[in-house]
């Protein structure tokens, strides 16, 4: 066969797409874990910062400045985490849909050929 059939091309494109999607999901999962760890670090930093302020190791002005920066970073990380979780969930649903569609195709093909 000199030229691939549309079915074989379709399978190749789907396989390539699945590989790209798996790589993207892996990278997203890595970023998600990194962001979660940083969020936990920020929680600890903010607690320690508050303790330092409570026992008057730092001034109120310095406390407010540092807290504002940490809170801004924390808010951005939480948003990033929510977006990454949503994207990963979408990848999982797409993979399940492809798997269900493939199973359905196999069932239909078997049913038609067995008649």
N, C-alpha and C positions, 0 to 999 in steps of 0.2 A: 504494500500500500504506500504510494508516494505521498499523498496528501492525507493528513489526519481528518477524521470525521468530526462533525460538529460535536458529537457526544464526547469524543476523546479530548477535544479542545476544551469543552465545558468542564470535564473532570480535571484537566490540568490547571485551568484557571481557578477552579474551586479549591484544589489542593494548595496552590500558591497563596490564595487568599487566606486559607486556614493557617498556613505557616506564618504569614504576616500578622494575622490576628493573634495567634498564640504568642508571638514575639512581643507584640504591643501589650498584651495582657500581662506577660511576664515583667516587662518594664514598668507597667502601671502598678503592679503588685509590689515591686521593689520600692517605688516612690511612695506608695501608700504606707508601707511598713516604716519607711524612713520618716515620713510626716507624723505618723502615730508616735514614734519614739521621741521626736522633737516636741510634740505636744505634751507628752509626759514630763520631759525635761523642763519645759516652760512652767508646768504646774508646780514642780518642785522649786524652781527658781523663784516663782511668785510667792510661794509660801515662805521661803527663806528671806526674801525681800521684805515681806510684811513683818516677819519676826524682827528683822534688823530695824525696821521703822518703829515697831512697838517698844523696843528697848532703847530707842533713841540713838542707835549707832549711825543712822543716816538722817538727814534733814527731810522735812515734809516735801520740800520742793524737789529734792533729788528722788525721793520715793515716787512722787507723782510722775516725774519725767520717765524714770525707768519703767514704772508700771504701765504707763501709756504705750511705750514701745513694745513691751512684752505682750500686752493685751492685743495690740494691733497684729503682731505676728501670729499670736494664738488664734485670732479670728480668721486670718487668712489661711492658716493651716487647717482649721476645721472645715472651711469652705472647700479647700482642695481635697480633703479626705472624703467629704460627701460626694464630690464630683467623681473622684476615682472609684469609690464604692459603686456608684450608679453605673459608671462605664463598665466595670468588671461584671456587674450583674447583667448588663446588656450583652456582654460577650458570652456569658454563660447561657443566657436565653437563646442567643443565636446558635450556639453550638448544639444545644438541646433540640432546637428546631431543625437543624440540618440532620442531626442523628435520627429524629422522628421521621423526617421526610425520606431519608434513606431507607429506614426500616419499612415505611409504608410502600415505597417503590419496590423493595424486594418482595414484600408480601403480595403486591399486585402482580408482579412479574411471575412469581411462583404460581399464583392462582390461575393466571392466563395460560401458562405453559403446561400446567397439569390437567387442563381440560381436554 
